[in-house]
Each structure stands twice: as C-alpha cells, then as structure tokens.
Amino acid sequence: MKIATPPIIQASELKELYKSQDLILIDASNGKNAKSNYEEKHLEGALFVDLNTQLAEIKEDLSIGGRHPLPKIEDFAAILSNHGISSKSHVIIYDDTNGTNAAARFWWMLKAVGHEKVQVLNGGFQAAEKINFPISSMKEIINKAELYKVDHWLLPIATIEEVEEVSQDENHIVIDVRSVERYNGETEPIDLIAGHIPGAINIPLTENLDENGLFLPPNELKIKYEKVFENIKSQNTIVHCGSGVTACHTLLAIAYAKLEIPKLYVGSWSEWSRNNKPIATKTNKKT
C-alpha cells in the first residue's frame, strides 16, 4: 500500500498550520510518567493518547500477542471518535523520543484503518520546542466526532505461525529493528529470553535517523531499503521489534521513502520468546 500524504512533517510546517480547523494534534509519548509529563507541558492543542490502554489491548498472558497486541478494531474506532478524529481529520502525532515510539505505532494504526491525512512530527516534541512552538499545561477540550467507520485492519499483518514458516526462506525477509545488543542476545532488558528469530536480519531503527535524531532524507532511505529488499516483494517482508511498537518506526521510514509498506509482526520478540520457538544469538546483519 503506497502513501499519498507524506508520512513525516517538519516542525516548521506544523507551526504554520497547527490552528487549522481539521487538524488534530496528538501526544503519544510513552513511559511511566508520560501522562503526568503531558499534563505538565505539551504542544498547545495536543490531546494525549496512551499506548498501553488505547493503542494496545494487553492480555494477562503475554504469550498471546506479546506485550502490545492490537486492540479490537471497534475499540480503536471508539478511541478515534473520542479524540475528535473523523475520516477527514488531519492528524499529526508526536512523542518525546523523536517519533520513534508510540507516535509511529499510532501512525501505522491510522493508516491500517485507511486514514489518509496522518503524519508524524520529525524530531518529536523536542523539535517543536526548539523552534518555540507554543507549549501548554492547560487541559485541552475534546470535541468528539461521529463513530469512525472501520471494520478491519487494511495494512498487512504477520502472525507468529507465518513468521516461523518463512523466517529462513530465501524468498522472504524478516527484519528485526531492535538494537544490535538485543538482537545478538548480549542483553535483554524487557523480555524473558535474549536473542533473535532464526533467519531474521538486524537493521536497528536508529539507522533511520541522522545524528540529530531526525529521519534521513527520503532518497537516502529509499536507497537503503531497496538494497535490503533486493528482489524480495513487500508482501514477503516482515518487520518486527520487541512488542510491535518501534517496528512501526521502520515501517514509517519505508513509507517516507515511498516504498510499499511490509507486513508488521505485532507480537514480535515478546510473543516469539514466550512460545518455545527457536532462538538464535548469532549475528546475521544485512545492510
């Protein structure tokens, strides 16, 4: 699926249009103190979206879908409506980690329900603050929209069964976007077992960014990923991370490069490592 609206917006562009009538600005910062940090200061007009309770439906048994499985489609539709998002809304999302975390996940979810006008702020909160974008600690008013009409996810999703079947097939490619250390099994700060899916290659999401934490130009990203994909079709490419969140950052980068969006393995390492699946620790990086 190709993207018409540029998936990335610069802070200077946001500053010019942030009071537009159809604009919905979303703070998707994640972490222990994300909500209180938002209440203390956020971009003026921004509404808060919580990764754990609104962009995921976390189950007691993390072996089923991993740490951040997708919510039910009808629940997500209600969340959109409760944030004033209609099919005509121009949604711009940011977080406090350069857009590399839940902002990218929310972008993917909106694209996955067919939403056209949605973008992630390049450089996140820090980039906007740097150019003196208005900052607020006020409670924002939400004008609810009619129920968002959607009944299924439109972007391709891979299951754990599919990943196991194709991960070592030469006509498929599985990309692990976690850090080199986590991929190699040298450390695992979140999940129970260290290592990676056998056959998966490692392209850390940080490689999508420059030294300032901004996305590389689209032409550079295109060259990078065309080299990675070579003759592999987009539908035969699966991207994953720890729990299906930061993998969306690489899907965002691929869309920014104007390439087809590959499949997302939502369960990712958090699901795979809890299901007695094969584990590898050998470096097998392709760039």
Salt bridges, closest charged atoms under 4 A:
GLU39 OE2 - LYS35 NZ 3.91
GLU57 OE2 - LYS72 NZ 2.74
GLU116 OE1 - LYS111 NZ 3.90
GLU129 OE2 - LYS41 NZ 3.03
GLU140 OE2 - HIS42 NE2 2.92
ASP151 OD1 - HIS152 ND1 2.52
GLU162 OE2 - LYS263 NZ 2.49
GLU164 OE1 - LYS277 NZ 2.70
ASP169 OD1 - HIS172 ND1 3.47
ASP176 OD2 - ARG178 NH2 2.75
ASP176 OD2 - HIS240 NE2 3.75
GLU188 OE1 - ARG178 NH1 3.36
GLU188 OE2 - ARG182 NH2 2.87
ASP191 OD1 - ARG67 NE 2.78
ASP191 OD2 - ARG182 NH2 3.65
ASP191 OD1 - ARG274 NH1 2.89
GLU207 OE1 - LYS224 NZ 2.81
GLU207 OE2 - LYS285 NZ 2.79
GLU230 OE1 - LYS286 NZ 3.34
